[in-house]
Amino acid sequence: MPSVFTWNVRVYYEDTDAGGIVYYANYLKFFERARTEWLRAIDVGQQALLEQHDAMFVVKSVNADYHAPARLDDTVRLTLSIEKMGRASIVFLQQAWCGDRLLNTARVKIGCVDSALRPRAVPDAIAARMRAT
């Protein structure tokens, strides 16, 4: 399976609650951005995936554990690795870190669907790139 992908995000005022702490739901946005950047890093454009393969990725489920808060102006290091890859689904292990402090751990199950939202296999060429990184 692939190695760990890392991508950093800065915490802006809009990401925080009244106390200056990252609002819990924003970790899901951060993780979504990290998955998108990972796809870009392995040369998979989501629009091209849809146009060329009639395939797109949708979130099926998320299980997130919050360990510590991130605050305004922190740099959060997001990590992503594939935990399990099936024919039409992928389970990612994603984590958010601030320095050596673990902030959040999530398991995100992604399904591959066609434009009619029917399950379909991840295209072979894309699956090969995912496994090779």
N, C-alpha and C positions, 0 to 999 in steps of 0.2 A: 504494500500500500504506500501511498505518497508520504513524503516527509511533512514536517510542520511548515505551514505557510504563516508568515507574520506580516501584519500591516498595522500602522499606527494611526490613531485618531486623536485630535485635540478636543477637550471638553470645552464647549462654548456655553455662554449664558443660556441660550435656548435649550440646551440639553439638561438643565438643572431644574430643581424645584426651588421653592422659596428659601430653603436653607443652603443653597449652593451645592447640593449633592445631586449627582446624576439620577434623574428620574428612572425608575426601574424599567419601564418599557423601552427606554432608549437603548438599552443593551441589545435588544432585538434588532433595532435599526443598525447599530454598530456591527453586529454579526452579519446582517444582510449585506452591508457594504463590504465586509471582509470577504464573503463568498463571491461577490461580484468581482472584486479585485483579484481574487485567486483565479477565477475563470479568465479574466483578462491576461493574467500572468502565464496561463497555459494556452493562450491564443484562442480562446473560445468567446466569441461575441454573442451575447444573448439574442440580439436581433437577427444576426446571421444564422444562428441555430434554428430560430423559428422559420426564417425564410428558406433556408437550404434543406432542413431536415424535418420540418413541421414538428418541432420538439421545443418544449420549454420546461423549466423547473418551477415547481410550486412547493411551498412548505406544507407538509402533512401534519407534523407535530413538533413541539418544542418542550423540553424539560430543562428548566433553568434553576440553578442554585446561586443565591446571592451570598457572598462571603464577606465583603468589605465595600465601603463606598468609594466612588471616585468623586472628585470635586472639580469645581470651576478651574479651568486652566491646566488641569492635569493632562499629561500625555498618556493615553491608554494604548497598550500593546495588545493587539488582538491576534490570537493564534487559531489555526484551523488545521485539522487533520481528518482524514477519512477513517472512520472507525469500522464501517462495513459498507460494502458496495454490492448491491444486487443487480438484477437485469434492468429494473425500472425504478430503483430507489437507491438513495445514498444516505447513510447516517454520518453526520459530521460531529466531531468533538470540537467545540469552540470554547476558548477561554479569553477572559479580559484580565489584564495585568497592569498594575501601576508600579513600576520598579519591580521589586521582588514580591509584592503583595498581590495575591490572587483575589480578584474582585468578583468574578462571576464564572461559572462553568455551565455550559449548555450542550445538550445533545439535540441536534436538529435533524429531523428526518425530512428529506426532500424527495419528491416524486417527479418522475419525468412523464409529461403528458403531451398529447398532440393539441392542435388548435381548437378541437372540440372538447378538450379537457378529459379525453379518454387516456388511461394509462398506456404507455408505450415504452419499449426498451430504450435505454440510453443509446444513441447512435454509436456503432462500433468504434469509429475513429475518435469520437469524443471520449468514450470510456477508456480507450487505450491511452489517451493523453492524461486522463485523470490518474490512471494507475502508474504512469511513467514518471510523474513528478515527485 
